[in-house]
Amino acid sequence: MRSIRFYSVLCVALLVSSCGSEKQQENAGTADDRSILLERIKTFEKELYVAEKLDPIKADMAITSYSEFIEKFPDDSLTPDFLFKAGEVATANMQYKQAVGYYKGLTNRFPDYKYKEEAFYLQAHIWDNFLNNDDSARVIYEMVIQKFPTSHYAEDAKAAIQNLGKTDEQLIEEFKKKNLGK
């Protein structure tokens, strides 16, 4: 009876260790995957930035490449940059909810990122100007003011809050009145 139990434990141990080896083999290509993705991203960036007009298909492919890198290498030093760039390309490609998601992911996961103020502001700006959601825009604009009170983004956020919900006609009328008073 003891020998059956011993062999059962031995078989389970061998099975567990072999599964670990398979996972290690799967991850063995990670450096190659990283290099391939970086090369693909570099190619798309080069094509996107030299073009006079944004090619939506190439933009989608760039976003897909950024997303794949972000997913496979969440702790890589380039991940926050790729989140920001994915947000930029998604915005330029009129994929506004996706852009907000990238900026939000960036600000949530990398609170010390060098462009965190801009990433917060861009979320609010997109909610305000493209998704027409004043409530979401206000919350994030207020966050910008609170978190970065000395930033020029805080000043921009204050001005944007004052204009939330106003039509273009109302803004033009206010601008005219302001200029007449000078």
Residue frames as qw, qx, qy, qz and C-alpha x, y, z in Angstrom:
[[0.000, 0.884, 0.467, 0.000, 0.00, 0.00, 0.00],
 [0.311, -0.791, 0.106, 0.516, 2.83, 2.36, 0.88],
 [0.411, -0.145, 0.585, 0.684, 4.54, 1.71, -2.44],
 [0.214, 0.648, 0.638, 0.357, 1.33, 2.58, -4.36],
 [0.157, -0.945, -0.219, 0.185, 1.06, 5.83, -2.41],
 [0.446, -0.563, 0.333, 0.610, 4.76, 6.54, -3.01],
 [0.378, 0.152, 0.658, 0.633, 4.43, 5.96, -6.77],
 [0.088, 0.820, 0.544, 0.152, 1.28, 8.08, -6.90],
 [0.254, -0.895, -0.011, 0.367, 3.06, 10.98, -5.21],
 [0.465, -0.326, 0.514, 0.643, 6.07, 10.48, -7.49],
 [0.331, 0.461, 0.673, 0.474, 3.84, 10.54, -10.61],
 [0.030, -0.935, -0.353, 0.023, 2.10, 13.72, -9.46],
 [0.378, -0.750, 0.201, 0.504, 5.46, 15.37, -8.74],
 [0.446, -0.057, 0.620, 0.642, 6.79, 14.41, -12.17],
 [0.218, 0.691, 0.618, 0.305, 3.62, 15.68, -13.83],
 [0.159, -0.950, -0.171, 0.209, 3.84, 19.02, -12.02],
 [0.412, -0.595, 0.372, 0.582, 7.53, 19.46, -12.82],
 [0.422, 0.195, 0.669, 0.580, 6.99, 18.60, -16.49],
 [0.120, 0.863, 0.474, 0.126, 4.21, 21.21, -16.71],
 [0.282, -0.868, 0.078, 0.400, 6.61, 23.76, -15.30],
 [0.477, -0.245, 0.565, 0.627, 9.16, 22.84, -17.97],
 [0.332, 0.562, 0.641, 0.404, 6.56, 23.34, -20.71],
 [0.050, -0.963, -0.250, 0.087, 5.76, 26.80, -19.38],
 [0.403, -0.675, 0.320, 0.529, 9.45, 27.64, -19.28],
 [0.461, 0.092, 0.661, 0.585, 9.77, 26.48, -22.89],
 [0.200, 0.806, 0.525, 0.187, 6.80, 28.64, -23.90],
 [0.173, -0.967, -0.029, 0.186, 8.46, 31.69, -22.31],
 [0.680, -0.271, 0.350, 0.584, 11.86, 30.91, -23.79],
 [0.421, 0.466, 0.457, 0.630, 10.91, 32.83, -26.95],
 [0.125, -0.894, -0.358, 0.239, 10.04, 35.99, -25.06],
 [0.299, -0.596, 0.262, 0.697, 13.21, 37.83, -25.98],
 [0.236, 0.109, 0.713, 0.651, 12.59, 36.95, -29.62],
 [0.024, 0.739, 0.665, 0.105, 8.93, 37.98, -29.32],
 [0.210, -0.828, -0.142, 0.500, 10.02, 41.29, -27.84],
 [0.287, -0.361, 0.475, 0.750, 12.50, 41.92, -30.64],
 [0.169, 0.363, 0.774, 0.490, 9.95, 41.04, -33.31],
 [0.064, -0.834, -0.543, 0.081, 7.31, 43.28, -31.75],
 [0.259, -0.732, 0.047, 0.629, 9.74, 46.16, -31.35],
 [0.257, -0.119, 0.614, 0.737, 10.76, 45.88, -34.99],
 [0.072, 0.577, 0.748, 0.319, 7.12, 45.79, -36.08],
 [0.165, -0.862, -0.357, 0.320, 6.31, 48.83, -33.92],
 [0.304, -0.524, 0.279, 0.745, 9.31, 50.71, -35.28],
 [0.211, 0.174, 0.717, 0.641, 8.17, 50.00, -38.85],
 [0.029, -0.743, -0.654, -0.140, 4.60, 51.17, -38.19],
 [0.253, -0.803, -0.167, 0.513, 5.76, 54.29, -36.38],
 [0.297, -0.290, 0.448, 0.792, 8.05, 55.20, -39.26],
 [0.100, 0.380, 0.744, 0.540, 5.22, 54.73, -41.76],
 [0.142, -0.802, -0.576, 0.073, 2.69, 56.66, -39.66],
 [0.295, -0.758, -0.076, 0.576, 4.90, 59.64, -38.89],
 [0.242, -0.242, 0.485, 0.805, 6.12, 60.24, -42.45],
 [0.154, 0.512, 0.770, 0.348, 2.68, 59.97, -44.04],
 [0.074, -0.196, -0.067, -0.975, 0.84, 63.17, -44.89],
 [0.673, -0.249, -0.103, -0.689, -2.50, 61.54, -44.07],
 [0.440, -0.283, 0.786, -0.330, -3.21, 58.91, -41.45],
 [0.525, 0.080, -0.759, -0.378, -3.79, 55.48, -42.96],
 [0.698, -0.373, 0.219, -0.571, -6.49, 53.93, -40.74],
 [0.971, 0.038, -0.234, -0.035, -5.41, 50.38, -41.53],
 [0.581, 0.359, -0.480, 0.551, -1.79, 51.04, -40.60],
 [0.267, -0.507, 0.360, -0.737, -2.97, 52.91, -37.51],
 [0.891, -0.252, 0.017, -0.376, -5.00, 49.85, -36.47],
 [0.897, 0.172, -0.336, 0.231, -2.00, 47.62, -37.07],
 [0.249, 0.487, -0.473, 0.690, 0.21, 49.90, -34.98],
 [0.558, -0.442, 0.260, -0.652, -2.36, 49.90, -32.17],
 [0.974, -0.080, -0.147, -0.151, -2.54, 46.10, -32.35],
 [0.708, 0.321, -0.435, 0.455, 1.25, 45.88, -32.13],
 [0.086, -0.506, 0.431, -0.742, 1.36, 48.26, -29.15],
 [0.773, -0.328, 0.106, -0.532, -1.41, 46.25, -27.46],
 [0.949, 0.068, -0.302, 0.065, 0.37, 42.97, -28.05],
 [0.447, 0.403, -0.499, 0.624, 3.57, 44.35, -26.55],
 [0.354, -0.469, 0.313, -0.746, 1.68, 45.80, -23.56],
 [0.906, -0.212, -0.034, -0.366, -0.02, 42.46, -22.95],
 [0.916, 0.133, -0.310, 0.219, 3.10, 40.31, -23.33],
 [0.560, 0.125, -0.353, 0.739, 5.46, 42.66, -21.49],
 [0.290, -0.852, -0.379, -0.214, 3.37, 44.51, -18.88],
 [0.568, -0.762, -0.004, 0.310, 6.38, 45.40, -16.72],
 [0.681, 0.256, 0.189, 0.660, 8.75, 46.37, -19.53],
 [0.242, -0.481, -0.097, 0.837, 10.22, 49.87, -19.37],
 [0.013, -0.012, -0.505, -0.863, 8.71, 50.62, -22.80],
 [0.058, -0.510, -0.857, -0.045, 5.16, 49.67, -21.82],
 [0.007, -0.723, -0.391, 0.569, 4.14, 53.11, -20.50],
 [0.012, 0.432, -0.388, -0.814, 5.45, 54.77, -23.67],
 [0.067, -0.113, -0.861, -0.491, 3.51, 52.32, -25.81],
 [0.013, -0.628, -0.735, 0.254, 0.33, 52.91, -23.80],
 [0.019, 0.679, 0.074, -0.730, 0.72, 56.64, -24.44],
 [0.044, 0.291, -0.628, -0.720, 1.48, 56.15, -28.13],
 [0.009, 0.337, 0.921, 0.193, -1.44, 53.76, -28.52],
 [0.030, 0.715, 0.523, -0.463, -3.66, 56.47, -27.03],
 [0.029, 0.576, -0.240, -0.781, -2.29, 59.03, -29.48],
 [0.048, 0.080, -0.811, -0.578, -2.76, 56.82, -32.52],
 [0.013, 0.490, 0.870, -0.048, -6.23, 55.72, -31.39],
 [0.067, 0.713, 0.290, -0.635, -7.23, 59.38, -30.96],
 [0.073, 0.461, -0.469, -0.750, -5.88, 60.28, -34.39],
 [0.124, -0.054, -0.903, -0.408, -7.77, 57.30, -35.82],
 [0.505, -0.253, -0.078, -0.821, -11.01, 58.44, -34.13],
 [0.685, -0.230, -0.691, 0.016, -11.11, 55.42, -31.81],
 [0.148, -0.660, 0.241, -0.696, -11.88, 57.61, -28.84],
 [0.824, -0.479, 0.077, -0.292, -13.07, 55.10, -26.27],
 [0.932, 0.070, -0.145, 0.325, -10.06, 52.94, -27.00],
 [0.358, 0.580, -0.257, 0.685, -7.80, 55.99, -26.62],
 [0.475, -0.655, 0.203, -0.552, -9.32, 56.81, -23.23],
 [0.967, -0.249, -0.035, -0.042, -8.71, 53.20, -22.21],
 [0.768, 0.285, -0.228, 0.527, -5.02, 53.43, -23.06],
 [0.062, 0.619, -0.262, 0.738, -4.59, 56.73, -21.22],
 [0.704, -0.544, 0.102, -0.445, -6.52, 55.41, -18.24],
 [0.972, -0.073, -0.143, 0.170, -4.44, 52.23, -18.19],
 [0.535, 0.458, -0.274, 0.655, -1.32, 54.36, -18.27],
 [0.193, -0.617, 0.259, -0.717, -2.38, 56.64, -15.40],
 [0.855, -0.414, 0.027, -0.310, -3.59, 53.70, -13.30],
 [0.971, -0.033, -0.072, 0.226, -0.59, 51.43, -13.81],
 [0.645, 0.151, -0.079, 0.744, 2.20, 53.99, -14.10],
 [0.191, -0.921, -0.331, 0.078, 1.38, 56.90, -11.78],
 [0.408, -0.706, 0.202, 0.542, 4.93, 58.27, -12.04],
 [0.649, 0.402, 0.452, 0.461, 5.05, 58.31, -15.84],
 [0.327, -0.187, 0.089, 0.922, 6.72, 61.39, -17.30],
 [0.175, -0.169, -0.385, -0.890, 3.59, 62.45, -19.25],
 [0.109, -0.399, -0.877, 0.247, 1.02, 61.53, -16.59],
 [0.131, 0.492, 0.274, -0.816, -0.42, 65.07, -16.47],
 [0.314, 0.293, -0.487, -0.761, -0.98, 65.04, -20.21],
 [0.226, -0.113, -0.950, -0.186, -2.45, 61.53, -20.10],
 [0.021, 0.485, 0.716, -0.501, -5.00, 62.61, -17.48],
 [0.208, 0.507, 0.008, -0.837, -5.84, 65.78, -19.39],
 [0.244, 0.182, -0.719, -0.625, -6.22, 63.91, -22.69],
 [0.060, -0.323, -0.942, 0.075, -8.74, 61.54, -21.12],
 [0.107, 0.613, 0.474, -0.622, -10.89, 64.49, -20.05],
 [0.159, 0.464, -0.337, -0.803, -10.40, 66.25, -23.38],
 [0.156, -0.017, -0.889, -0.431, -11.59, 63.18, -25.30],
 [0.017, -0.495, -0.831, 0.255, -14.64, 62.74, -23.05],
 [0.080, 0.635, 0.220, -0.737, -15.40, 66.44, -23.48],
 [0.216, 0.562, -0.335, -0.725, -14.78, 67.03, -27.18],
 [0.295, 0.224, -0.813, -0.449, -15.28, 63.69, -28.90],
 [0.230, -0.238, -0.943, 0.043, -17.47, 61.50, -26.70],
 [0.301, -0.470, -0.168, -0.813, -19.64, 64.38, -25.44],
 [0.672, -0.476, -0.560, 0.093, -19.75, 63.10, -21.90],
 [0.034, -0.774, 0.181, -0.606, -19.58, 66.21, -19.71],
 [0.764, -0.604, 0.096, -0.207, -19.84, 64.28, -16.45],
 [0.930, -0.066, 0.042, 0.360, -16.82, 62.06, -17.16],
 [0.472, 0.593, -0.058, 0.649, -14.88, 65.02, -18.53],
 [0.305, -0.816, 0.105, -0.479, -15.62, 67.12, -15.43],
 [0.877, -0.473, 0.076, 0.036, -14.46, 64.38, -13.05],
 [0.842, 0.078, 0.068, 0.530, -11.14, 64.00, -14.82],
 [0.234, 0.728, -0.025, 0.644, -10.63, 67.75, -15.36],
 [0.516, -0.784, 0.107, -0.328, -11.13, 68.19, -11.61],
 [0.929, -0.258, 0.079, 0.251, -8.65, 65.40, -10.98],
 [0.630, 0.451, 0.000, 0.633, -6.10, 67.22, -13.14],
 [0.102, -0.808, 0.077, -0.575, -6.64, 70.42, -11.15],
 [0.751, -0.630, 0.117, -0.161, -6.34, 68.58, -7.84],
 [0.931, -0.128, 0.127, 0.317, -3.34, 66.39, -8.71],
 [0.608, 0.147, 0.182, 0.758, -1.35, 68.93, -10.75],
 [0.038, -0.893, -0.369, 0.255, -2.35, 72.40, -9.51],
 [0.188, -0.739, 0.262, 0.591, 0.76, 74.14, -10.88],
 [0.466, 0.079, 0.726, 0.499, 0.61, 72.50, -14.29],
 [0.224, 0.204, -0.287, -0.909, -0.57, 74.36, -17.36],
 [0.292, -0.234, -0.868, -0.327, -2.97, 71.42, -17.78],
 [0.137, -0.495, -0.698, 0.499, -4.69, 72.54, -14.57],
 [0.119, 0.423, 0.007, -0.898, -5.28, 75.97, -16.10],
 [0.292, 0.065, -0.687, -0.662, -6.59, 74.39, -19.29],
 [0.236, -0.330, -0.913, 0.049, -8.83, 72.09, -17.23],
 [0.009, 0.485, 0.474, -0.735, -10.32, 75.07, -15.34],
 [0.259, 0.333, -0.278, -0.863, -11.14, 76.79, -18.62],
 [0.296, -0.047, -0.863, -0.407, -12.59, 73.58, -20.06],
 [0.101, -0.399, -0.837, 0.359, -14.84, 73.09, -17.02],
 [0.153, 0.466, 0.205, -0.847, -16.26, 76.59, -17.52],
 [0.375, 0.322, -0.455, -0.740, -17.17, 75.68, -21.10],
 [0.082, 0.081, 0.993, 0.014, -18.66, 72.23, -20.45],
 [0.226, 0.552, 0.777, -0.198, -22.11, 71.84, -21.92],
 [0.195, 0.706, 0.018, -0.680, -21.99, 75.02, -23.95],
 [0.741, 0.548, 0.369, 0.123, -22.76, 74.97, -27.64],
 [0.563, 0.120, 0.231, 0.784, -20.38, 76.41, -30.22],
 [0.015, 0.739, 0.332, 0.585, -22.79, 79.30, -30.68],
 [0.535, -0.829, -0.162, 0.012, -22.74, 80.08, -26.96],
 [0.717, -0.340, 0.115, 0.598, -18.94, 80.00, -26.90],
 [0.393, 0.395, 0.314, 0.769, -18.73, 82.31, -29.92],
 [0.205, -0.844, -0.299, -0.396, -21.20, 84.73, -28.31],
 [0.652, -0.712, -0.057, 0.254, -19.18, 84.78, -25.06],
 [0.659, -0.057, 0.217, 0.718, -15.99, 85.35, -27.02],
 [0.185, 0.631, 0.336, 0.675, -17.57, 88.28, -28.89],
 [0.406, -0.871, -0.215, -0.174, -18.82, 89.85, -25.65],
 [0.729, -0.504, 0.042, 0.461, -15.41, 89.43, -24.05],
 [0.540, 0.153, 0.280, 0.779, -13.67, 91.11, -27.01],
 [0.011, -0.780, -0.329, -0.533, -16.14, 94.00, -27.09],
 [0.558, -0.813, -0.155, 0.060, -15.37, 94.68, -23.43],
 [0.729, -0.247, 0.092, 0.631, -11.65, 95.16, -24.13]]
